[in-house]
Amino acid sequence: MRTFGWPELWFIVEAAKWTVALSLIAFIGGALVGLVIALSRTSENGLARGIATAFTQIFQGTPLLLQLFLVFFGAPILGFEINPWVAAAAALILNSGAFLGEIWRGCIQAVPRGQWEAADALSLSYFWRMRAVVLPQAMKIAVAPTVGYLVQIIKGTSLAAIIGFTEITRAGQIINNATFQPMLVFGVVGAVYFILCWPLSLWAGRLEKRQARCTPP
């Protein structure tokens, strides 16, 4: 047993780099999955819409913690050796993809119907309709909620501590087991999360206000 000091504080702060790294992997991978889901949900192909809808409902309707368990403990049963890094990244990518896909689907459908009709009048294919007309406008709408959801991804990485991934929360657990000062230790953990998330929350709020000013009544 030891007292909480600078080395313990630095150990928690240093673990933030793994939280940031995992968050970036989850966001980038989730963005790729989410784009496929959003386009599938708004496509003219009924099969694609059905598969994307089922994917979204499954990952939005089950806890992220359960998804982490299924990936981490389920992969070895299927014959795949997997470490906490890969398991946490895979679960967070799939989970983020479902939520980002739903956010972006709403943004695509928020594009005024007149724009869709104009693209139809030009006889544009689905690909060119999306690329040239709909997606550029939907991206402007999607920036604020996407940045806001990034905050949720950062906080969601804390659940990876359950499967042994050493990020901020896991570092706090390790230090708490050595110091037995939970209020101090987890207060520091909460402060580190706040420092990471607060600027993004402010940015999302400013983007939302800017978008509201630019949107015609």
HUJO-V610338 format. One record per residue. N is the residue number from 1. RES is the residue in one letter. SS is DSSP state (H for helix, E for strand, - for the rest). PHI is phi in radians with two decimals (NA if undefined). D_CENTER is the distance of its C-alpha to the mean C-alpha in Angstrom with 1 decimal. Layout:
n=N res=RES ss=SS phi=PHI d_center=D_CENTER
n=N res=RES ss=SS phi=PHI d_center=D_CENTER
This chain:
n=1 res=M ss=- phi=NA d_center=37.0
n=2 res=R ss=- phi=-2.42 d_center=36.5
n=3 res=T ss=- phi=-1.59 d_center=35.7
n=4 res=F ss=- phi=-1.16 d_center=32.5
n=5 res=G ss=- phi=-2.52 d_center=33.1
n=6 res=W ss=H phi=-1.07 d_center=31.8
n=7 res=P ss=H phi=-1.05 d_center=31.1
n=8 res=E ss=H phi=-1.20 d_center=28.9
n=9 res=L ss=H phi=-1.08 d_center=27.1
n=10 res=W ss=H phi=-1.13 d_center=26.6
n=11 res=F ss=H phi=-1.07 d_center=25.2
n=12 res=I ss=H phi=-1.22 d_center=22.4
n=13 res=V ss=H phi=-1.10 d_center=21.8
n=14 res=E ss=H phi=-1.13 d_center=21.9
n=15 res=A ss=H phi=-1.17 d_center=19.3
n=16 res=A ss=H phi=-1.08 d_center=16.8
n=17 res=K ss=H phi=-1.13 d_center=16.9
n=18 res=W ss=H phi=-1.31 d_center=15.4
n=19 res=T ss=H phi=-1.09 d_center=12.5
n=20 res=V ss=H phi=-1.12 d_center=12.0
n=21 res=A ss=H phi=-1.09 d_center=12.6
n=22 res=L ss=H phi=-1.13 d_center=10.2
n=23 res=S ss=H phi=-1.12 d_center=7.3
n=24 res=L ss=H phi=-1.14 d_center=8.7
n=25 res=I ss=H phi=-1.07 d_center=9.3
n=26 res=A ss=H phi=-1.12 d_center=5.9
n=27 res=F ss=H phi=-1.24 d_center=5.0
n=28 res=I ss=H phi=-1.15 d_center=8.5
n=29 res=G ss=H phi=-1.12 d_center=8.9
n=30 res=G ss=H phi=-1.15 d_center=6.3
n=31 res=A ss=H phi=-1.15 d_center=8.0
n=32 res=L ss=H phi=-1.14 d_center=11.2
n=33 res=V ss=H phi=-1.13 d_center=10.8
n=34 res=G ss=H phi=-1.10 d_center=9.7
n=35 res=L ss=H phi=-1.13 d_center=12.7
n=36 res=V ss=H phi=-1.09 d_center=14.9
n=37 res=I ss=H phi=-1.11 d_center=14.0
n=38 res=A ss=H phi=-1.09 d_center=14.6
n=39 res=L ss=H phi=-1.17 d_center=17.8
n=40 res=S ss=H phi=-1.19 d_center=18.9
n=41 res=R ss=H phi=-1.16 d_center=18.6
n=42 res=T ss=- phi=-1.87 d_center=20.8
n=43 res=S ss=- phi=-1.41 d_center=23.1
n=44 res=E ss=- phi=-1.59 d_center=26.7
n=45 res=N ss=- phi=-1.56 d_center=26.5
n=46 res=G ss=H phi=-1.11 d_center=26.6
n=47 res=L ss=H phi=-1.13 d_center=25.6
n=48 res=A ss=H phi=-1.08 d_center=22.4
n=49 res=R ss=H phi=-1.11 d_center=21.6
n=50 res=G ss=H phi=-1.13 d_center=22.5
n=51 res=I ss=H phi=-1.13 d_center=20.4
n=52 res=A ss=H phi=-1.13 d_center=17.2
n=53 res=T ss=H phi=-1.13 d_center=18.0
n=54 res=A ss=H phi=-1.10 d_center=18.7
n=55 res=F ss=H phi=-1.01 d_center=15.4
n=56 res=T ss=H phi=-1.08 d_center=13.5
n=57 res=Q ss=H phi=-1.16 d_center=15.9
n=58 res=I ss=H phi=-1.15 d_center=15.8
n=59 res=F ss=H phi=-1.41 d_center=12.1
n=60 res=Q ss=H phi=-1.48 d_center=11.9
n=61 res=G ss=- phi=-1.64 d_center=15.4
n=62 res=T ss=- phi=-2.18 d_center=15.1
n=63 res=P ss=- phi=-1.17 d_center=13.8
n=64 res=L ss=H phi=-1.05 d_center=11.1
n=65 res=L ss=H phi=-1.06 d_center=14.1
n=66 res=L ss=H phi=-1.11 d_center=16.2
n=67 res=Q ss=H phi=-1.11 d_center=13.9
n=68 res=L ss=H phi=-1.07 d_center=14.1
n=69 res=F ss=H phi=-1.09 d_center=17.8
n=70 res=L ss=H phi=-1.09 d_center=18.4
n=71 res=V ss=H phi=-1.23 d_center=17.0
n=72 res=F ss=H phi=-1.23 d_center=18.7
n=73 res=F ss=H phi=-1.63 d_center=21.9
n=74 res=G ss=H phi=-1.42 d_center=22.1
n=75 res=A ss=H phi=-1.03 d_center=22.0
n=76 res=P ss=H phi=-1.08 d_center=25.3
n=77 res=I ss=H phi=-1.13 d_center=27.0
n=78 res=L ss=- phi=-1.49 d_center=26.5
n=79 res=G ss=- phi=1.65 d_center=27.9
n=80 res=F ss=- phi=-1.87 d_center=24.9
n=81 res=E ss=- phi=-1.38 d_center=24.8
n=82 res=I ss=- phi=-2.45 d_center=21.4
n=83 res=N ss=- phi=-1.81 d_center=20.5
n=84 res=P ss=H phi=-1.00 d_center=17.8
n=85 res=W ss=H phi=-1.01 d_center=16.0
n=86 res=V ss=H phi=-1.15 d_center=15.8
n=87 res=A ss=H phi=-1.09 d_center=15.2
n=88 res=A ss=H phi=-1.13 d_center=12.2
n=89 res=A ss=H phi=-1.12 d_center=10.7
n=90 res=A ss=H phi=-1.10 d_center=11.7
n=91 res=A ss=H phi=-1.12 d_center=10.5
n=92 res=L ss=H phi=-1.22 d_center=6.9
n=93 res=I ss=H phi=-1.11 d_center=7.1
n=94 res=L ss=H phi=-1.14 d_center=8.9
n=95 res=N ss=H phi=-1.14 d_center=7.1
n=96 res=S ss=H phi=-1.14 d_center=3.9
n=97 res=G ss=H phi=-1.04 d_center=7.1
n=98 res=A ss=H phi=-1.12 d_center=8.9
n=99 res=F ss=H phi=-1.31 d_center=7.2
n=100 res=L ss=H phi=-1.14 d_center=6.9
n=101 res=G ss=H phi=-1.05 d_center=10.3
n=102 res=E ss=H phi=-1.23 d_center=11.7
n=103 res=I ss=H phi=-1.07 d_center=11.0
n=104 res=W ss=H phi=-1.25 d_center=12.6
n=105 res=R ss=H phi=-1.05 d_center=15.3
n=106 res=G ss=H phi=-1.09 d_center=16.3
n=107 res=C ss=H phi=-1.20 d_center=16.5
n=108 res=I ss=H phi=-1.11 d_center=18.6
n=109 res=Q ss=H phi=-1.30 d_center=20.8
n=110 res=A ss=- phi=-1.41 d_center=21.3
n=111 res=V ss=- phi=-1.11 d_center=23.2
n=112 res=P ss=- phi=-0.91 d_center=26.9
n=113 res=R ss=H phi=-1.06 d_center=28.7
n=114 res=G ss=H phi=-1.06 d_center=31.4
n=115 res=Q ss=H phi=-1.20 d_center=29.2
n=116 res=W ss=H phi=-1.12 d_center=28.7
n=117 res=E ss=H phi=-1.15 d_center=32.5
n=118 res=A ss=H phi=-1.16 d_center=33.4
n=119 res=A ss=H phi=-1.14 d_center=31.5
n=120 res=D ss=H phi=-1.12 d_center=33.3
n=121 res=A ss=H phi=-1.13 d_center=36.5
n=122 res=L ss=- phi=-1.49 d_center=36.1
n=123 res=S ss=- phi=1.04 d_center=35.7
n=124 res=L ss=- phi=-1.34 d_center=32.4
n=125 res=S ss=- phi=-1.23 d_center=30.7
n=126 res=Y ss=H phi=-0.99 d_center=27.2
n=127 res=F ss=H phi=-1.05 d_center=25.8
n=128 res=W ss=H phi=-1.28 d_center=27.7
n=129 res=R ss=H phi=-1.08 d_center=27.1
n=130 res=M ss=H phi=-1.21 d_center=23.4
n=131 res=R ss=H phi=-1.17 d_center=23.7
n=132 res=A ss=H phi=-1.66 d_center=26.5
n=133 res=V ss=H phi=-2.06 d_center=26.3
n=134 res=V ss=H phi=-1.41 d_center=23.2
n=135 res=L ss=H phi=-1.06 d_center=20.1
n=136 res=P ss=H phi=-1.01 d_center=21.5
n=137 res=Q ss=H phi=-1.37 d_center=21.9
n=138 res=A ss=H phi=-1.15 d_center=18.6
n=139 res=M ss=H phi=-1.08 d_center=16.7
n=140 res=K ss=H phi=-1.13 d_center=18.6
n=141 res=I ss=H phi=-1.25 d_center=17.5
n=142 res=A ss=H phi=-1.44 d_center=13.8
n=143 res=V ss=H phi=-1.04 d_center=13.5
n=144 res=A ss=H phi=-1.08 d_center=13.6
n=145 res=P ss=H phi=-1.15 d_center=11.1
n=146 res=T ss=H phi=-1.21 d_center=8.6
n=147 res=V ss=H phi=-1.09 d_center=9.4
n=148 res=G ss=H phi=-1.08 d_center=9.5
n=149 res=Y ss=H phi=-1.24 d_center=6.0
n=150 res=L ss=H phi=-1.03 d_center=5.3
n=151 res=V ss=H phi=-1.07 d_center=7.8
n=152 res=Q ss=H phi=-1.14 d_center=6.3
n=153 res=I ss=H phi=-1.14 d_center=4.0
n=154 res=I ss=H phi=-1.04 d_center=7.5
n=155 res=K ss=H phi=-1.20 d_center=9.4
n=156 res=G ss=H phi=-1.16 d_center=8.0
n=157 res=T ss=H phi=-1.12 d_center=9.3
n=158 res=S ss=H phi=-1.07 d_center=12.6
n=159 res=L ss=H phi=-1.22 d_center=13.1
n=160 res=A ss=H phi=-1.15 d_center=13.6
n=161 res=A ss=H phi=-1.07 d_center=16.9
n=162 res=I ss=H phi=-1.11 d_center=18.3
n=163 res=I ss=H phi=-1.76 d_center=18.6
n=164 res=G ss=- phi=1.64 d_center=20.0
n=165 res=F ss=- phi=-1.37 d_center=17.4
n=166 res=T ss=- phi=-1.51 d_center=18.8
n=167 res=E ss=- phi=-1.98 d_center=16.3
n=168 res=I ss=H phi=-1.06 d_center=17.2
n=169 res=T ss=H phi=-1.13 d_center=17.7
n=170 res=R ss=H phi=-1.12 d_center=19.6
n=171 res=A ss=H phi=-1.08 d_center=21.6
n=172 res=G ss=H phi=-1.11 d_center=22.5
n=173 res=Q ss=H phi=-1.08 d_center=23.6
n=174 res=I ss=H phi=-1.10 d_center=25.8
n=175 res=I ss=H phi=-1.17 d_center=27.4
n=176 res=N ss=H phi=-1.12 d_center=28.0
n=177 res=N ss=H phi=-1.15 d_center=29.8
n=178 res=A ss=H phi=-1.62 d_center=32.0
n=179 res=T ss=H phi=-1.89 d_center=32.7
n=180 res=F ss=- phi=0.96 d_center=32.5
n=181 res=Q ss=- phi=-2.22 d_center=31.4
n=182 res=P ss=H phi=-1.08 d_center=28.3
n=183 res=M ss=H phi=-1.10 d_center=28.4
n=184 res=L ss=H phi=-1.22 d_center=28.6
n=185 res=V ss=H phi=-1.10 d_center=26.1
n=186 res=F ss=H phi=-1.35 d_center=23.3
n=187 res=G ss=H phi=-1.15 d_center=24.2
n=188 res=V ss=H phi=-1.13 d_center=23.6
n=189 res=V ss=H phi=-1.02 d_center=20.2
n=190 res=G ss=H phi=-1.08 d_center=19.2
n=191 res=A ss=H phi=-1.12 d_center=20.7
n=192 res=V ss=H phi=-1.13 d_center=18.7
n=193 res=Y ss=H phi=-1.05 d_center=15.3
n=194 res=F ss=H phi=-1.09 d_center=16.9
n=195 res=I ss=H phi=-1.09 d_center=18.0
n=196 res=L ss=H phi=-1.29 d_center=14.5
n=197 res=C ss=H phi=-1.59 d_center=12.9
n=198 res=W ss=H phi=-1.04 d_center=16.0
n=199 res=P ss=H phi=-1.04 d_center=16.5
n=200 res=L ss=H phi=-1.17 d_center=13.1
n=201 res=S ss=H phi=-1.10 d_center=14.0
n=202 res=L ss=H phi=-1.11 d_center=17.5
n=203 res=W ss=H phi=-1.09 d_center=16.4
n=204 res=A ss=H phi=-1.07 d_center=14.4
n=205 res=G ss=H phi=-1.11 d_center=17.6
n=206 res=R ss=H phi=-1.18 d_center=19.9
n=207 res=L ss=H phi=-1.09 d_center=18.2
n=208 res=E ss=H phi=-1.15 d_center=18.5
n=209 res=K ss=H phi=-1.17 d_center=22.1
n=210 res=R ss=H phi=-1.12 d_center=23.0
n=211 res=Q ss=H phi=-1.15 d_center=21.8
n=212 res=A ss=H phi=-1.12 d_center=23.9
n=213 res=R ss=H phi=-1.20 d_center=26.9
n=214 res=C ss=H phi=-1.46 d_center=26.7
n=215 res=T ss=- phi=-1.43 d_center=26.4
n=216 res=P ss=- phi=-1.17 d_center=30.0
n=217 res=P ss=- phi=-1.19 d_center=31.3
